[in-house]
């Protein structure tokens, strides 16, 4: 090997020093621009998917994804949210504090907290942001999907960028009953109970976002119970209040979340207990019907009586068999001796009149508890057809000056009663005729009774003999 002369050595050393100076000055005044690293060093892509730092004359930026324990991880799940930590250093490797670092993802798999994605570096030059699955459904259905989180900072007008990849892990969503924990509830009639359901992701309460839990039951669908159709979780738990409205059976309440196996709770709801039965009303409202065969306009031969069954809570008691009887017996006839209460707790019985004027009451009692009973108001059976013996005709004046005068008038009255002396039913028509003068009106030659009486006007016409009075006849 040839030895260098002293002059050659000096020239070699000077060139080396000059080359180093040029490198440290950025190549003689040119701009290096922005360089995005793709590996843990300055080149290459690692198997972990974590990008290397961006290095520029202004400084560097690096990023690391860590789990709750601070261990590096690219596996994101509901129980393992990640924290993206970006470190910003200047050209001398010193931390840069209070620099804005902006994080971003595609938004299809994850969300950032804070949502703006912008965070200031601390005194160590580190900016941190939380990375969580977008929602529970995404965590369930997109297991194994991957995405990238990007961090960007600007130092001395130069943009520094770093990227890191992550992958969604498997999330198993389950539900369980928090209250009652047994899944079976014994509930008194018309009582209430709270149902609490926990939403679990991989066995832990899912608290990242609210989740809608749907509820349903057979008695709620039929209106025999009150149950909200859904509730939103608070700290991973959804709560609703179930109120019985007369279910009286084992009701199955189901809770469900999209993508999870539904769970059920059995509510053994006690049947309502009969407490009382009361008389509600009678039709006709005046509680009076006419004798059998005396029906007609405005007259009815049947009475309809309504009773209402109540339980110990004062609520209507449906589906109860009620027995009916009459006091005194055999004076009227029941169309049915029993009836079943409807959803409003009422039962109806119809009574037909007989041929004897009377009053009666109907007794209603529970079939399975005869001691619990009630009695209706009195209903009268009266007012038969008019009879000749109780047919009375009178005039206000029996002697009018009508021999030589027209239109001399007097009122003619008629009174009617049945065989028992009871005034006939209102609206009974009476027709009048006369062989002299005129009686009634142009529109009606008679009248209809009110309380067994009515009247018309008789008027004279020339050549009418005043002593001849009109006659009346009954016509039903």
C-alpha positions as CSV (number, residue, x, y, z in Angstrom):
1,X,0.0,0.0,0.0
2,X,1.3,3.4,-1.0
3,X,1.8,5.8,1.8
4,X,0.3,9.3,1.6
5,X,2.5,12.2,1.6
6,X,2.0,14.9,4.2
7,X,0.4,17.2,1.6
8,X,-2.0,14.5,0.4
9,X,-3.0,13.7,4.0
10,X,-3.9,17.3,4.6
11,X,-5.9,17.5,1.4
12,X,-7.8,14.3,2.3
13,X,-8.6,15.6,5.8
14,X,-9.9,18.9,4.5
15,X,-12.2,17.2,2.0
16,X,-13.6,15.0,4.7
17,X,-14.3,17.9,7.1
18,X,-15.9,19.8,4.3
19,X,-18.1,16.8,3.4
20,X,-19.3,16.5,7.0
21,X,-20.0,20.2,7.1
22,X,-22.1,20.0,4.0
23,X,-24.1,17.1,5.4
24,X,-24.8,18.9,8.6
25,X,-26.0,22.0,6.7
26,X,-28.6,20.2,4.7
27,X,-26.6,19.8,1.6
28,X,-25.5,23.3,1.0
29,X,-28.8,25.3,1.6
30,X,-31.4,23.0,-0.1
31,X,-34.6,21.8,1.7
32,X,-34.9,18.1,2.7
33,X,-38.8,18.3,2.6
34,X,-41.0,15.9,4.6
35,X,-40.1,12.3,4.9
36,X,-42.7,9.7,6.1
37,X,-41.1,6.7,7.7
38,X,-42.6,3.3,7.1
39,X,-40.5,1.2,9.5
40,X,-39.0,1.1,13.0
41,X,-35.9,2.8,11.6
42,X,-35.8,5.0,8.5
43,X,-36.8,2.2,6.1
44,X,-38.8,-1.0,5.9
45,X,-42.2,-2.0,7.2
46,X,-42.2,-4.1,10.4
47,X,-44.5,-7.1,10.9
48,X,-46.2,-5.3,13.8
49,X,-47.5,-2.6,11.4
50,X,-46.0,0.2,13.4
51,X,-44.4,3.0,11.3
52,X,-41.0,4.4,12.0
53,X,-40.5,8.1,12.9
54,X,-40.6,11.0,10.5
55,X,-37.2,12.6,10.5
56,X,-36.6,16.1,9.1
57,X,-34.3,19.0,9.8
58,X,-37.0,20.4,12.1
59,X,-37.4,17.2,14.2
60,X,-39.0,13.8,14.5
61,X,-42.3,12.2,15.4
62,X,-42.9,8.6,16.6
63,X,-46.0,6.8,17.7
64,X,-46.7,3.8,19.9
65,X,-50.0,2.0,20.6
66,X,-50.3,0.7,24.2
67,X,-53.0,-1.1,26.2
68,X,-54.3,-0.1,29.7
69,X,-51.1,-1.7,31.2
70,X,-48.8,0.4,29.1
71,X,-47.7,-2.6,27.0
72,X,-47.4,-2.1,23.3
73,X,-50.3,-3.7,21.4
74,X,-52.0,-3.5,18.0
75,X,-55.1,-5.5,19.2
76,X,-58.1,-3.3,19.8
77,X,-61.3,-4.6,21.5
78,X,-64.1,-3.4,23.8
79,X,-62.2,-4.6,26.9
80,X,-58.8,-3.6,25.5
81,X,-59.0,0.0,24.2
82,X,-55.7,1.4,23.1
83,X,-53.9,4.6,23.7
84,X,-52.0,6.2,20.8
85,X,-48.9,8.0,22.1
86,X,-47.1,10.3,19.7
87,X,-43.7,11.7,20.7
88,X,-42.4,14.9,19.0
89,X,-38.7,15.8,19.2
90,X,-36.7,18.7,17.7
91,X,-33.7,18.3,15.5
92,X,-31.5,17.9,18.5
93,X,-33.7,15.1,20.0
94,X,-35.2,17.3,22.7
95,X,-39.0,17.0,23.5
96,X,-41.2,19.8,22.1
97,X,-44.0,20.7,24.5
98,X,-47.4,22.3,23.7
99,X,-47.4,21.3,20.1
100,X,-50.7,20.2,18.6
101,X,-50.8,16.6,17.4
102,X,-53.7,15.6,15.3
103,X,-54.8,12.0,15.2
104,X,-57.1,10.4,12.6
105,X,-58.5,7.1,11.5
106,X,-60.9,6.0,8.7
107,X,-63.7,6.1,11.3
108,X,-65.2,2.8,10.2
109,X,-63.8,0.7,13.0
110,X,-62.9,3.0,15.8
111,X,-63.5,6.3,17.5
112,X,-61.1,8.7,19.2
113,X,-61.4,10.4,22.5
114,X,-61.3,13.4,22.4
115,X,-63.4,13.2,19.2
116,X,-61.6,16.2,17.7
117,X,-58.4,14.1,17.5
118,X,-56.3,17.1,18.5
119,X,-54.1,16.9,21.6
120,X,-51.2,19.0,22.9
121,X,-47.9,17.4,23.7
122,X,-46.8,17.5,27.4
123,X,-43.4,18.4,28.8
124,X,-42.0,15.1,27.5
125,X,-43.2,15.9,24.0
126,X,-45.9,13.2,24.2
127,X,-49.5,13.6,23.0
128,X,-51.9,10.8,23.9
129,X,-55.4,9.9,22.6
130,X,-57.7,7.0,23.4
131,X,-58.7,4.6,20.6
132,X,-61.9,2.5,21.1
133,X,-64.1,0.3,18.9
134,X,-66.7,2.4,17.0
135,X,-69.6,0.7,18.8
136,X,-70.6,-2.7,20.1
137,X,-72.1,-3.9,16.8
138,X,-69.0,-3.0,14.9
139,X,-66.9,-4.8,17.5
140,X,-69.0,-7.9,17.0
141,X,-69.3,-8.0,13.3
142,X,-65.9,-6.6,12.2
143,X,-63.7,-8.9,14.2
144,X,-60.3,-9.2,12.4
145,X,-60.6,-6.0,10.4
146,X,-57.6,-3.7,10.4
147,X,-57.2,0.1,10.1
148,X,-54.6,2.8,10.5
149,X,-54.2,5.6,13.0
150,X,-52.2,8.6,11.8
151,X,-50.6,11.3,13.9
152,X,-49.6,14.7,12.4
153,X,-47.6,17.6,14.0
154,X,-46.2,20.8,12.5
155,X,-42.8,21.9,13.7
156,X,-41.1,25.0,12.3
157,X,-43.6,25.0,9.4
158,X,-42.8,21.4,8.5
159,X,-45.4,18.6,8.8
160,X,-44.2,15.5,10.6
161,X,-46.4,12.4,10.1
162,X,-46.4,8.9,11.6
163,X,-48.8,6.0,11.1
164,X,-49.5,2.8,13.1
165,X,-51.8,-0.1,12.2
166,X,-54.3,-1.9,14.6
167,X,-56.7,-4.8,14.3
168,X,-60.1,-5.4,15.9
169,X,-60.1,-8.4,18.3
170,X,-63.0,-10.8,18.9
171,X,-65.9,-9.4,21.1
172,X,-68.5,-11.7,22.6
173,X,-71.6,-9.9,23.8
174,X,-73.7,-11.5,26.5
175,X,-76.6,-10.3,28.8
176,X,-77.3,-11.3,32.4
177,X,-79.9,-10.3,35.0
178,X,-78.6,-8.1,37.7
179,X,-81.9,-8.0,39.5
180,X,-83.3,-10.4,40.2
181,X,-80.2,-12.5,39.9
182,X,-82.2,-15.8,40.0
183,X,-84.2,-15.0,36.9
184,X,-87.5,-15.8,38.6
185,X,-89.7,-13.3,40.4
186,X,-92.8,-13.9,42.5
187,X,-95.0,-10.8,42.1
188,X,-98.2,-9.9,43.9
189,X,-101.1,-8.8,41.8
190,X,-100.9,-5.2,40.6
191,X,-97.4,-4.9,42.1
192,X,-94.2,-3.6,40.5
193,X,-90.7,-4.8,40.2
194,X,-87.4,-3.5,38.7
195,X,-85.6,-5.6,36.0
196,X,-81.9,-4.8,35.6
197,X,-79.9,-6.2,32.7
198,X,-76.1,-6.0,32.4
199,X,-74.6,-5.8,28.9
200,X,-71.2,-7.6,28.9
201,X,-68.5,-7.6,26.3
202,X,-66.0,-10.4,26.7
203,X,-67.3,-10.9,30.2
204,X,-66.9,-7.2,31.3
205,X,-69.5,-4.5,31.6
206,X,-69.6,-2.6,28.4
207,X,-69.4,1.1,29.3
208,X,-67.8,2.7,26.2
209,X,-71.1,3.7,24.7
210,X,-74.8,3.5,25.6
211,X,-76.5,0.4,24.3
212,X,-80.3,-0.1,23.6
213,X,-81.7,-3.1,25.3
214,X,-85.2,-4.3,24.1
215,X,-87.8,-5.8,26.4
216,X,-91.0,-7.7,25.7
217,X,-93.5,-10.0,27.5
218,X,-96.8,-11.7,26.8
219,X,-98.8,-9.9,29.4
220,X,-97.4,-6.5,28.3
221,X,-98.4,-7.3,24.7
222,X,-102.0,-8.0,25.8
223,X,-102.2,-4.9,28.0
224,X,-102.2,-6.9,31.2
225,X,-98.8,-5.5,32.3
226,X,-96.9,-2.3,31.8
227,X,-93.3,-2.7,30.5
228,X,-91.2,-0.2,28.5
229,X,-90.2,-1.6,25.1
230,X,-86.6,-0.5,25.5
231,X,-84.0,1.1,27.8
232,X,-80.5,2.5,27.3
233,X,-77.6,1.3,29.4
234,X,-76.0,3.5,32.0
235,X,-72.6,2.3,32.9
236,X,-73.4,-1.0,31.2
237,X,-76.7,-1.6,32.8
238,X,-80.3,-1.1,31.5
239,X,-83.2,-0.9,33.9
240,X,-87.0,-1.0,33.4
241,X,-90.0,-1.2,35.8
242,X,-92.6,-4.0,35.3
243,X,-96.1,-3.3,36.6
244,X,-98.8,-5.9,36.7
245,X,-102.3,-5.0,35.4
246,X,-104.0,-8.2,36.2
247,X,-101.8,-10.7,34.4
248,X,-102.4,-13.4,37.0
249,X,-100.1,-15.9,35.3
250,X,-96.4,-16.7,34.7
251,X,-95.2,-14.0,32.4
252,X,-91.9,-14.4,30.5
253,X,-90.0,-11.2,30.1
254,X,-87.3,-11.2,27.4
255,X,-84.4,-8.8,27.1
256,X,-82.4,-8.6,23.8
257,X,-79.5,-6.7,22.2
258,X,-78.6,-7.0,18.5
259,X,-76.0,-9.7,18.0
260,X,-76.4,-11.3,21.5
261,X,-78.4,-14.2,22.7
262,X,-81.7,-13.0,24.4
263,X,-82.3,-13.7,28.0
264,X,-85.6,-14.3,29.9
265,X,-87.0,-13.8,33.4
266,X,-90.0,-15.6,34.6
267,X,-92.5,-13.4,36.6
268,X,-94.9,-15.5,38.6
269,X,-97.7,-13.0,39.0
270,X,-100.3,-13.8,41.6
271,X,-103.9,-13.9,40.4
272,X,-106.1,-11.1,41.7
273,X,-108.3,-12.0,44.6
274,X,-112.0,-11.3,44.5
275,X,-113.1,-8.8,47.1
276,X,-116.5,-7.4,46.1
277,X,-119.2,-7.1,43.5
278,X,-121.4,-4.0,43.1
279,X,-124.5,-3.0,41.3
280,X,-123.8,-0.5,38.5
281,X,-127.0,0.3,36.6
282,X,-130.3,-0.8,35.2
283,X,-131.9,-0.1,31.9
284,X,-134.5,1.4,31.6
285,X,-133.0,4.1,33.7
286,X,-136.3,4.6,35.6
287,X,-136.1,0.9,36.7
288,X,-139.6,0.2,35.5
289,X,-140.8,-2.2,32.9
290,X,-144.4,-3.1,31.8
291,X,-146.3,-6.4,32.2
292,X,-145.7,-9.2,29.8
293,X,-147.6,-8.5,26.6
294,X,-148.0,-4.8,27.3
295,X,-145.0,-3.7,25.3
296,X,-145.3,-1.2,22.6
297,X,-144.1,2.3,21.7
298,X,-142.1,3.6,24.6
299,X,-142.8,0.4,26.7
300,X,-140.3,-2.4,27.4
301,X,-140.9,-5.7,29.0
302,X,-137.2,-6.5,29.8
303,X,-134.7,-4.9,32.2
304,X,-130.9,-5.1,31.8
305,X,-128.9,-5.0,35.0
306,X,-125.1,-4.5,35.2
307,X,-122.8,-5.6,38.0
308,X,-119.1,-5.1,38.5
309,X,-116.6,-7.4,40.2
310,X,-113.6,-5.9,42.0
311,X,-110.4,-7.4,43.5
312,X,-108.6,-6.6,46.7
313,X,-106.8,-3.7,45.0
314,X,-110.1,-2.2,43.8
315,X,-109.3,-3.1,40.2
316,X,-111.9,-4.6,37.8
317,X,-111.8,-8.4,38.0
318,X,-112.2,-10.1,34.5
319,X,-113.1,-13.7,33.7
320,X,-115.1,-14.3,36.8
321,X,-118.2,-16.4,36.8
322,X,-121.1,-14.6,38.4
323,X,-124.4,-16.3,39.5
324,X,-127.7,-14.5,39.3
325,X,-131.0,-15.0,41.2
326,X,-134.2,-13.0,41.7
327,X,-135.9,-11.9,44.9
328,X,-138.8,-12.7,45.2
329,X,-138.5,-15.8,43.1
330,X,-140.8,-16.7,40.2
331,X,-142.3,-13.2,39.6
332,X,-140.0,-12.5,36.7
333,X,-137.7,-14.7,34.6
334,X,-133.9,-14.4,34.1
335,X,-132.6,-15.0,30.6
336,X,-129.5,-16.5,32.1
337,X,-128.6,-17.5,35.6
338,X,-124.9,-16.8,35.3
339,X,-122.5,-14.6,33.3
340,X,-118.7,-14.0,33.0
341,X,-117.1,-10.6,33.7
342,X,-115.4,-8.9,30.8
343,X,-112.1,-7.1,30.8
344,X,-113.8,-4.2,32.6
345,X,-115.0,-6.5,35.4
346,X,-118.7,-6.1,34.4
347,X,-121.3,-8.8,34.0
348,X,-124.8,-8.2,32.6
349,X,-128.1,-10.0,33.1
350,X,-131.5,-9.5,31.4
351,X,-134.8,-10.0,33.2
352,X,-138.2,-10.5,31.4
353,X,-141.4,-9.3,33.1
354,X,-144.3,-11.6,34.1
355,X,-148.0,-11.1,34.1
356,X,-148.2,-9.9,37.7
357,X,-147.4,-6.3,38.8
358,X,-144.6,-6.4,41.3
359,X,-141.2,-5.2,42.3
360,X,-138.0,-7.3,42.3
361,X,-134.3,-7.3,42.8
362,X,-131.5,-9.3,41.3
363,X,-128.8,-10.9,43.5
364,X,-125.3,-11.4,42.0
365,X,-122.7,-13.5,43.6
366,X,-119.2,-15.0,42.8
367,X,-119.6,-18.6,41.7
368,X,-116.5,-19.7,43.6
369,X,-117.2,-17.4,46.6
370,X,-121.0,-17.3,47.1
371,X,-120.6,-15.3,50.3
372,X,-119.4,-12.3,48.3
373,X,-122.6,-11.0,46.7
374,X,-124.7,-7.9,46.1
375,X,-128.3,-7.0,45.4
376,X,-129.6,-4.6,42.7
377,X,-132.0,-1.6,43.2
378,X,-135.7,-2.4,43.0
379,X,-137.2,-2.8,39.5
380,X,-141.0,-2.3,39.1
381,X,-143.2,-4.3,36.8
382,X,-146.5,-2.5,36.2
383,X,-148.5,-0.6,33.7
384,X,-150.5,-3.0,31.6
385,X,-152.9,-2.3,28.7
386,X,-155.8,0.2,29.3
387,X,-159.1,-1.4,30.3
388,X,-162.6,0.0,29.6
389,X,-163.4,0.1,33.3
390,X,-160.6,2.6,33.8
391,X,-161.4,4.7,30.6
392,X,-162.7,8.1,31.7
393,X,-163.9,10.9,29.4
394,X,-164.7,14.4,30.7
395,X,-165.1,18.0,29.3
396,X,-164.2,21.3,30.8
397,X,-167.7,22.5,29.8
398,X,-170.6,20.2,28.9
399,X,-172.8,23.1,27.6
400,X,-171.3,25.5,25.1
401,X,-173.2,28.1,23.0
402,X,-172.7,26.3,19.8
403,X,-176.2,26.0,18.3
404,X,-176.0,29.1,16.2
405,X,-172.3,29.9,16.6
406,X,-169.2,28.4,15.1
407,X,-166.0,27.8,16.8
408,X,-167.2,27.7,20.4
409,X,-164.6,25.4,22.1
410,X,-164.1,23.4,25.2
411,X,-161.3,21.0,26.3
412,X,-162.1,17.3,26.3
413,X,-160.0,15.2,28.7
414,X,-159.3,11.4,28.7
415,X,-157.8,9.4,31.5
416,X,-156.6,5.8,31.1
417,X,-155.4,3.1,33.5
418,X,-154.7,-0.6,33.4
419,X,-156.5,-3.4,35.2
420,X,-154.5,-2.7,38.3
421,X,-155.5,1.0,38.3
422,X,-152.0,2.1,37.2
423,X,-151.7,4.9,34.6
424,X,-150.9,3.5,31.3
425,X,-147.4,4.0,29.8
426,X,-146.7,7.5,28.4
427,X,-147.2,7.7,24.7
428,X,-150.4,5.6,24.6
429,X,-152.4,7.0,21.6
430,X,-156.1,7.9,22.0
431,X,-158.3,8.6,19.0
432,X,-161.5,10.8,19.3
433,X,-164.5,10.8,17.0
434,X,-167.8,12.9,17.0
435,X,-171.0,13.1,15.0
436,X,-171.3,16.8,15.5
437,X,-168.8,19.6,15.4
438,X,-165.0,18.8,15.1
439,X,-162.5,17.4,17.6
440,X,-158.7,17.3,17.7
441,X,-156.5,19.1,15.2
442,X,-155.9,19.0,11.5
443,X,-152.7,17.0,12.0
444,X,-154.0,14.7,14.7
445,X,-157.5,13.6,15.5
446,X,-156.4,12.4,19.0
447,X,-153.6,12.7,21.6
448,X,-151.0,10.6,23.3
449,X,-150.9,10.2,27.1
450,X,-148.6,11.5,29.6
451,X,-149.0,9.8,33.0
452,X,-152.2,8.2,31.7
453,X,-153.9,11.4,30.5
454,X,-154.2,13.7,27.5
455,X,-156.7,16.2,26.1
456,X,-158.0,17.6,22.8
457,X,-160.1,20.6,21.8
458,X,-163.8,20.2,20.7
459,X,-165.3,23.1,18.6
460,X,-168.8,23.9,17.6
461,X,-170.0,24.2,14.0
462,X,-173.5,25.5,12.9
463,X,-176.4,23.1,13.4
464,X,-174.4,21.2,15.9
465,X,-176.6,20.1,18.8
466,X,-174.8,21.3,21.9
467,X,-176.2,18.5,24.0
468,X,-174.5,15.9,21.8
469,X,-171.0,15.3,23.1
470,X,-168.2,13.5,21.4
471,X,-167.1,10.0,22.1
472,X,-163.7,8.5,22.4
473,X,-162.4,5.0,21.9
474,X,-159.1,3.4,22.8
475,X,-156.8,2.3,20.1
476,X,-153.3,1.0,20.9
